[in-house]
């Protein structure tokens, strides 16, 4: 369930995660067409992972920048 935030961001709670476990999140976005884009990676947004360690300790937050690159090459898409 998406939780819109006052600053325009969206919070996506994923529940409890344990060592070795993975979760996936798919997000639909709109980007410019290949004809109007400049070559190379382009910024898309930021993802923040925040959690509280089991057994106590200070909460942890990590941010990662997300980029995308447009290509007409199906082979490059498959390789990624």
Steps between C-alpha positions, in 0.01 A plus 500: 500500500642837397506774763525849342709737713454878545829570317375325183691178559338161545565254783472128424507285815637154423456334838759297688808392306748244625861423403521354150142594413422722200201705391430662165308815422392595149424864429356635176658830392478729199824596329576694180505317168828384354483768228487785754753364752868572531728195514622356830353429842233740627380549859163348587475538877620382836416188695539490878521181703435556870497232766548427867755225573377196687624491857510878529735763374446826320266508197686478166421696182669458162427703187572392143458704183309332220590570136376381164636498148300483178616263227359360179701180560294200612827320574608766752161481670521121529858520630395740775 
